[in-house]
Amino acid sequence: WNPLQKPAYTDYFDYYLLGLVGHATVDVQRVCLDQKPHAVQRVKTLEDVVITGFTLGIYAPTTVKVWCGE
């Protein structure tokens, strides 16, 4: 797995109240199809942090990335 490689899947999940409320799942078998999932990463991007700050924490999006390979 190469972290510099572009992820096969990127999505944005909705959370609320500074991330305390909300639920999100990623079906890596559906995302990677016949490939092996190598890594799943949940991160707060700069855009996510700005949006959270702008809404005073009411809305707190989170970015999820999945890498697949042979």
PyMOL commands that place a pseudoatom at each C-alpha (Angstrom):
pseudoatom trace, name=CA, resn=TRP, resi=1, chain=A, elem=C, hetatm=0, pos=[0.000, 0.000, 0.000]
pseudoatom trace, name=CA, resn=ASN, resi=2, chain=A, elem=C, hetatm=0, pos=[1.354, 3.374, -1.026]
pseudoatom trace, name=CA, resn=PRO, resi=3, chain=A, elem=C, hetatm=0, pos=[-0.157, 6.314, 0.911]
pseudoatom trace, name=CA, resn=LEU, resi=4, chain=A, elem=C, hetatm=0, pos=[0.890, 8.670, -1.907]
pseudoatom trace, name=CA, resn=GLN, resi=5, chain=A, elem=C, hetatm=0, pos=[-1.334, 6.751, -4.339]
pseudoatom trace, name=CA, resn=LYS, resi=6, chain=A, elem=C, hetatm=0, pos=[-4.716, 8.294, -5.085]
pseudoatom trace, name=CA, resn=PRO, resi=7, chain=A, elem=C, hetatm=0, pos=[-7.507, 6.574, -3.119]
pseudoatom trace, name=CA, resn=ALA, resi=8, chain=A, elem=C, hetatm=0, pos=[-9.937, 4.380, -5.054]
pseudoatom trace, name=CA, resn=TYR, resi=9, chain=A, elem=C, hetatm=0, pos=[-12.875, 5.894, -3.162]
pseudoatom trace, name=CA, resn=THR, resi=10, chain=A, elem=C, hetatm=0, pos=[-13.475, 9.160, -1.331]
pseudoatom trace, name=CA, resn=ASP, resi=11, chain=A, elem=C, hetatm=0, pos=[-16.699, 10.165, 0.376]
pseudoatom trace, name=CA, resn=TYR, resi=12, chain=A, elem=C, hetatm=0, pos=[-17.918, 12.759, 2.829]
pseudoatom trace, name=CA, resn=PHE, resi=13, chain=A, elem=C, hetatm=0, pos=[-20.061, 11.782, 5.808]
pseudoatom trace, name=CA, resn=ASP, resi=14, chain=A, elem=C, hetatm=0, pos=[-22.368, 14.035, 7.762]
pseudoatom trace, name=CA, resn=TYR, resi=15, chain=A, elem=C, hetatm=0, pos=[-21.835, 14.376, 11.495]
pseudoatom trace, name=CA, resn=TYR, resi=16, chain=A, elem=C, hetatm=0, pos=[-23.345, 16.889, 13.877]
pseudoatom trace, name=CA, resn=LEU, resi=17, chain=A, elem=C, hetatm=0, pos=[-22.547, 18.456, 17.252]
pseudoatom trace, name=CA, resn=LEU, resi=18, chain=A, elem=C, hetatm=0, pos=[-18.757, 18.406, 16.822]
pseudoatom trace, name=CA, resn=GLY, resi=19, chain=A, elem=C, hetatm=0, pos=[-18.909, 14.880, 15.398]
pseudoatom trace, name=CA, resn=LEU, resi=20, chain=A, elem=C, hetatm=0, pos=[-20.718, 13.317, 18.354]
pseudoatom trace, name=CA, resn=VAL, resi=21, chain=A, elem=C, hetatm=0, pos=[-23.922, 12.598, 16.433]
pseudoatom trace, name=CA, resn=GLY, resi=22, chain=A, elem=C, hetatm=0, pos=[-23.968, 10.649, 13.203]
pseudoatom trace, name=CA, resn=HIS, resi=23, chain=A, elem=C, hetatm=0, pos=[-23.179, 7.252, 11.808]
pseudoatom trace, name=CA, resn=ALA, resi=24, chain=A, elem=C, hetatm=0, pos=[-21.455, 6.230, 8.600]
pseudoatom trace, name=CA, resn=THR, resi=25, chain=A, elem=C, hetatm=0, pos=[-20.267, 2.964, 7.132]
pseudoatom trace, name=CA, resn=VAL, resi=26, chain=A, elem=C, hetatm=0, pos=[-18.270, 2.069, 4.046]
pseudoatom trace, name=CA, resn=ASP, resi=27, chain=A, elem=C, hetatm=0, pos=[-18.746, -1.294, 2.355]
pseudoatom trace, name=CA, resn=VAL, resi=28, chain=A, elem=C, hetatm=0, pos=[-15.149, -1.894, 1.264]
pseudoatom trace, name=CA, resn=GLN, resi=29, chain=A, elem=C, hetatm=0, pos=[-16.063, -5.090, -0.602]
pseudoatom trace, name=CA, resn=ARG, resi=30, chain=A, elem=C, hetatm=0, pos=[-18.444, -3.086, -2.788]
pseudoatom trace, name=CA, resn=VAL, resi=31, chain=A, elem=C, hetatm=0, pos=[-15.886, -0.305, -3.244]
pseudoatom trace, name=CA, resn=CYS, resi=32, chain=A, elem=C, hetatm=0, pos=[-12.940, -2.559, -4.091]
pseudoatom trace, name=CA, resn=LEU, resi=33, chain=A, elem=C, hetatm=0, pos=[-14.970, -5.182, -5.999]
pseudoatom trace, name=CA, resn=ASP, resi=34, chain=A, elem=C, hetatm=0, pos=[-12.503, -8.000, -6.807]
pseudoatom trace, name=CA, resn=GLN, resi=35, chain=A, elem=C, hetatm=0, pos=[-9.467, -6.198, -5.395]
pseudoatom trace, name=CA, resn=LYS, resi=36, chain=A, elem=C, hetatm=0, pos=[-8.128, -6.421, -1.874]
pseudoatom trace, name=CA, resn=PRO, resi=37, chain=A, elem=C, hetatm=0, pos=[-8.823, -3.419, 0.403]
pseudoatom trace, name=CA, resn=HIS, resi=38, chain=A, elem=C, hetatm=0, pos=[-5.495, -2.048, 1.628]
pseudoatom trace, name=CA, resn=ALA, resi=39, chain=A, elem=C, hetatm=0, pos=[-6.449, 0.866, 3.842]
pseudoatom trace, name=CA, resn=VAL, resi=40, chain=A, elem=C, hetatm=0, pos=[-9.381, 2.900, 5.101]
pseudoatom trace, name=CA, resn=GLN, resi=41, chain=A, elem=C, hetatm=0, pos=[-8.741, 6.364, 6.457]
pseudoatom trace, name=CA, resn=ARG, resi=42, chain=A, elem=C, hetatm=0, pos=[-11.117, 8.759, 8.188]
pseudoatom trace, name=CA, resn=VAL, resi=43, chain=A, elem=C, hetatm=0, pos=[-9.701, 12.282, 8.201]
pseudoatom trace, name=CA, resn=LYS, resi=44, chain=A, elem=C, hetatm=0, pos=[-10.664, 15.852, 8.902]
pseudoatom trace, name=CA, resn=THR, resi=45, chain=A, elem=C, hetatm=0, pos=[-9.540, 17.843, 5.876]
pseudoatom trace, name=CA, resn=LEU, resi=46, chain=A, elem=C, hetatm=0, pos=[-9.002, 21.588, 5.999]
pseudoatom trace, name=CA, resn=GLU, resi=47, chain=A, elem=C, hetatm=0, pos=[-12.344, 22.003, 4.243]
pseudoatom trace, name=CA, resn=ASP, resi=48, chain=A, elem=C, hetatm=0, pos=[-14.056, 19.865, 6.906]
pseudoatom trace, name=CA, resn=VAL, resi=49, chain=A, elem=C, hetatm=0, pos=[-12.518, 21.939, 9.709]
pseudoatom trace, name=CA, resn=VAL, resi=50, chain=A, elem=C, hetatm=0, pos=[-13.506, 25.242, 8.082]
pseudoatom trace, name=CA, resn=ILE, resi=51, chain=A, elem=C, hetatm=0, pos=[-17.108, 24.089, 7.616]
pseudoatom trace, name=CA, resn=THR, resi=52, chain=A, elem=C, hetatm=0, pos=[-17.248, 22.847, 11.214]
pseudoatom trace, name=CA, resn=GLY, resi=53, chain=A, elem=C, hetatm=0, pos=[-15.934, 26.185, 12.465]
pseudoatom trace, name=CA, resn=PHE, resi=54, chain=A, elem=C, hetatm=0, pos=[-18.271, 28.201, 10.247]
pseudoatom trace, name=CA, resn=THR, resi=55, chain=A, elem=C, hetatm=0, pos=[-21.296, 26.336, 11.615]
pseudoatom trace, name=CA, resn=LEU, resi=56, chain=A, elem=C, hetatm=0, pos=[-19.950, 26.581, 15.190]
pseudoatom trace, name=CA, resn=GLY, resi=57, chain=A, elem=C, hetatm=0, pos=[-19.737, 22.798, 15.392]
pseudoatom trace, name=CA, resn=ILE, resi=58, chain=A, elem=C, hetatm=0, pos=[-23.362, 22.115, 14.553]
pseudoatom trace, name=CA, resn=TYR, resi=59, chain=A, elem=C, hetatm=0, pos=[-22.383, 20.436, 11.275]
pseudoatom trace, name=CA, resn=ALA, resi=60, chain=A, elem=C, hetatm=0, pos=[-19.072, 18.541, 11.250]
pseudoatom trace, name=CA, resn=PRO, resi=61, chain=A, elem=C, hetatm=0, pos=[-18.368, 16.663, 7.993]
pseudoatom trace, name=CA, resn=THR, resi=62, chain=A, elem=C, hetatm=0, pos=[-15.681, 13.982, 7.845]
pseudoatom trace, name=CA, resn=THR, resi=63, chain=A, elem=C, hetatm=0, pos=[-13.817, 12.656, 4.807]
pseudoatom trace, name=CA, resn=VAL, resi=64, chain=A, elem=C, hetatm=0, pos=[-13.305, 8.905, 4.316]
pseudoatom trace, name=CA, resn=LYS, resi=65, chain=A, elem=C, hetatm=0, pos=[-10.791, 7.423, 1.860]
pseudoatom trace, name=CA, resn=VAL, resi=66, chain=A, elem=C, hetatm=0, pos=[-10.335, 3.799, 0.748]
pseudoatom trace, name=CA, resn=TRP, resi=67, chain=A, elem=C, hetatm=0, pos=[-7.334, 2.332, -1.077]
pseudoatom trace, name=CA, resn=CYS, resi=68, chain=A, elem=C, hetatm=0, pos=[-7.621, -0.924, -3.027]
pseudoatom trace, name=CA, resn=GLY, resi=69, chain=A, elem=C, hetatm=0, pos=[-5.073, -3.058, -4.842]
pseudoatom trace, name=CA, resn=GLU, resi=70, chain=A, elem=C, hetatm=0, pos=[-4.022, -6.477, -6.027]
for i in range(1, 70): cmd.bond("trace and resi %d" % i, "trace and resi %d" % (i + 1))
show_as sticks, trace
zoom trace
